[in-house]
Amino acid sequence: MPNPSPFSRSIGSERVDGMRESVIREMTREAHRHDAINLSQGIPDEDETPPQVKRAAKDAIDTSSQYTITWGLPELREAISERYADWKGVAYDPETAVTVTTGTSEAVVSTLLALCNPGDGVIYFEPTYESYIPAVQFAGGRLIPLDITDNLEIDPDELRDAAKDASILILNHPHNPTGNVFTPSELERIADVAAEEDLIVVTDEIYEHIVYTDDYVSPVEVGDLAERTVVCTGMSKTYSVTGWRVGFALAPEPLSAELRKVHDYTSICAPTPFQKAGVEALALPEEYYADLASSYERRRDMLYDGLRTVGLEPVKPDGAYYMLTRYPKDVDDTEFALQLIREAGVAVVPGSSFYTEGTADWVRFTFSRNEETIEEALYRLDENRFW
Ligand SMILES: Cc1ncc(COP(=O)(O)O)c(C=O)c1O
């Protein structure tokens, strides 16, 4: 039971009014309660982290446990600048255009707090990674969701109309929760609209190395998008270190200068030992990234085939490690997800948690777990089928 409030007035600020706890984390807790296999939150298994990167973090605790300068460890910013010049073909000056943040999450929130005025329209595509909604609300922005559920494609006319009333567009690419990778022509369309309506673009590219299609390009490789874009990304998914909290915000100097103001006064710096380990991580050979993608691709195929075999209807993703899955049962998504935990011992996330409002007719599975865990989950689904 929560403690009764000693205050005689409402104490939550308007900024957080109506916000609820993340459904994903709630499902994780529910999974623990029922000893279910957790295919809800995108958490990789511990042994996925490259051993030399873990070793670098352990060593760094002895030598580097104090604050770094607020924009991040200089060696790390240099490594980021070098690697992203190769990966995205954009020169981000380590002094003025690279900021190391406390996770990609902080990069997104700092960016919005710094660049979104109260009342500014912020476009994002739904279903959406759930953090963007509170992030826009923290900044006092106006939510402009554009629904892409049916065919996972951006409708250019709808985008153009919405942009007239917006100042920022958030683009998660590859896309969580659908695993969709937007095509180069869709990105060109975004570039055109952004230029016409003078939008700032905030990309969340945390799954940039977990891609299963040759059709993938980063938005900042398209047209003039790099000039007006803050790229938010980080170490969590690429190196399987979601608990280390190291993110990167890459943006031309005028945009970086603004977001750095918020970053400085909210987190001072990202954890120093893990920034040191980031230098080691960014020195990994290209082969590491190819292996990462092919290892997840194997798991994607395994989960996709398995879900079809047990009578569910997954949509095969081209990136990230999530699978939008429909089910042949006439119940809402939350009811289906709770039933899956209790009756089949497998935890997923209800689709509705990825929308600003309303229900959904699908759930999200993750295949961020190892093959044995996915196999066991599929076995449980098969044995305990109630749909
Ligand atoms: C799209 C997306 N962005 C950001 C995050 C969180 O990133 P970080 O751990 O770097 O804060 C996640 C985590 O699942 C995610 O899926």
The ligand as an SDF file (V2000), in Angstrom:
LIG
                    3D

 16 16  0  0  0  0  0  0  0  0999 V2000
   14.2220    2.9780  -29.4040 C   0  0  0  0  0  0  0  0  0  0  0  0
   14.9420    2.9990  -28.1060 C   0  0  0  0  0  0  0  0  0  0  0  0
   15.5590    4.1230  -27.7260 N   0  0  0  0  0  0  0  0  0  0  0  0
   16.2160    4.2000  -26.5510 C   0  0  0  0  0  0  0  0  0  0  0  0
   16.2640    3.1160  -25.6950 C   0  0  0  0  0  0  0  0  0  0  0  0
   16.9990    3.2570  -24.3950 C   0  0  0  0  0  0  0  0  0  0  0  0
   18.3410    3.5180  -24.6820 O   0  0  0  0  0  0  0  0  0  0  0  0
   19.4290    3.7410  -23.5490 P   0  0  0  0  0  0  0  0  0  0  0  0
   19.5980    2.4550  -22.8200 O   0  0  0  0  0  0  0  0  0  0  0  0
   20.6690    4.0830  -24.3290 O   0  0  0  0  0  0  0  0  0  0  0  0
   18.9500    4.8420  -22.7070 O   0  0  0  0  0  0  0  0  0  0  0  0
   15.6410    1.9230  -26.0520 C   0  0  0  0  0  0  0  0  0  0  0  0
   15.6590    0.7630  -25.1430 C   0  0  0  0  0  0  0  0  0  0  0  0
   15.0040   -0.2270  -25.3300 O   0  0  0  0  0  0  0  0  0  0  0  0
   14.9620    1.8700  -27.2960 C   0  0  0  0  0  0  0  0  0  0  0  0
   14.3470    0.7530  -27.7070 O   0  0  0  0  0  0  0  0  0  0  0  0
  1  2  1  0
  2  3  1  0
  2 15  2  0
  3  4  2  0
  4  5  1  0
  5  6  1  0
  5 12  2  0
  6  7  1  0
  7  8  1  0
  8  9  2  0
  8 10  1  0
  8 11  1  0
 12 13  1  0
 12 15  1  0
 13 14  2  0
 15 16  1  0
M  END
$$$$
